[in-house]
Amino acid sequence: MSETEHAVVIDRVINAPIDLVWKLWTEADHFAAWYGPAGASIPLAKMDVRVGGSRHIGMEMETPNGPMKMFFAGEYKEIVENEKLVYTELMADADGAALSPESMGMPPGAPMETQVTVELSEAEGGTRVVMTHAGIPADSPGAMGWNMAFDKLADYAASQG
């Protein structure tokens, strides 16, 4: 399989200035307002946005099988304000301790840790956001969730203008 088959890549222009889009990715209150698929809420967003800083995100949503809670943790690896954000992500418990992908119902061989790279640039009509989530297959439920999150990001950015 190619590298891009093991990555979700989303390339969109958000109708907002680059400094606002940066804040939406790096300030916990803003991030919690748009992150996750349609119908998800983010009751926990702890983000120490500095190289080596940690992140701990809690997501809740209703599913056909009842309410579901998921937690993600990670570390910020690279930060270039208004340009680039790189962080790791792994499945975690409510306290931020790592959980194996298999224990969360992921297929065997799913990576323990994935990496998200967000690149921002000026674009006609706003800010071009290229997000690459390496380690998540392009045809996975995670990819669908990211696309829904980007729809929420666009709507939220418009509400902040």
N, C-alpha and C positions, 0 to 999 in steps of 0.2 A: 504494500500500500504506500501511497505517496504521503509526504509530510502533511499536505493540506487535508488528506482524508482523516487525519488524527488531530484536526484543529477546526474550531469554529472561527470563521473570519467574517466579520460584519464591517461593511464600509458604507457609512451614511453621512449625509450632511444634516446637521442639527441647526435649526433656525435660531441661533443665539450666538452672542460673542464668545470668543475662545476663553476668556477669563471666567465667564459664567459656567461654561461646560466643564472647565477644570474643577470648579467648586462642586459641581454636581457629582463628580467622581471622587473628590477628596474630603468633603465635609460630611460627617456622619448623618446629620439631619437631612441634608439634601439627598445623599445616597439612599437612605432608607425610604425616601418618598417615591423613588422610581424603580429601584432594583427588584428583580424577580419577575416571574411570569404573571400574566393577567390573573387577578384574584389573590395574589400573594401579598402578605404584609410582612414588614421587617420590624419586629418589636425590639431587636437587638442589633446595634451597629456601633461597634467599638473600633475606631480606626486611628492608629498612631502613625500618621503619614510622614514617615522619615525613613531613610534607608536603614534597614534592620528593625524597623518598627513593626508591630503586630497588628493584625486585624481579626475580628471575631464577629461574624454576621449570623443572626438567627432569622429564619424564614418560617412563616406559618401559612398554610393554605388548606382549604377544604378540598377533599378529593372524593371520588365515588365511594371510597372505603372509609370515609370519615376524615377528621382533622389530621393534618400531617405537620410535623415540625422537623426542620433540618437546620443544621448548624455548619458553618464553614469557618475555617481559620486559615491564616497564612501570614506571610511576611513581605514587607515592601523591599524590593530589590533595587529598583532604579527610579529616580524621580527627577524630572526636568520640568519645572513649573511651566504650565500652559503648553507643554509639548509632548511629554512622554511619562507614562506611569507603568511600572512593571511590578506585579506581585504574584506570589504563589497562593495556591488554594488547595485545601484538603478538607475532606469530610471530618467533622468534629462532633463532640458532645456539647452539652449546654455550658460546660466549663471551658471549652476550647481545646480539650485533649483530642488528639488524632484518633480517628476510627478507620478501620480497614474498609476499602470500597466494598468488599464482599459482604461485610456485616451490614452494609446499608443497601444490599440488594443489587449492587452493581455486578456486571458480568466478570467472571474470572479473568485476570490479566489487566483489569482496569488500573491505571496508575494511582499510586498512593497520593501523589502530589501533582498538580497541574500548574500551568503558568498563564497569567493573563497579561497581555501587553496592550496598552491603550495609547494610540498616537493621535495627536491633535494637530490640525493645521488650518490656516485661514482658507476659506472657500467662498465662492460666490453664493450668497444666501445664508452665510453663517460659518459654522465650524465643521470641517470634515473630521469624523471620528473613524479611525480604523482600529477595531478591537480584534485581537487574535487570542483565543483561548486554546492553547496547545495542550493536548492530552484528552480532549473531548471530541469524539467523532462528529464530523459535519452533519451526519444524518441522525443524530441522537436526540433524545428528549431535552438534553441540555442545550442543544443548538436551538430548538424551538423556544425554549425558555428565554434564551438570550435575545432572540428576535422580538419576542413579546416585551421584554424589558426595554429594548431600544425604542419600541413604540411608546412605552410609558415615559422614557427619557425625553423623547421629542415633545410629548404633550406637557410634561412637567417643565421643561426648559421654556416653552412658550408661555406658561403661566407665570414664570418668574420675570418676564421682560417688561 
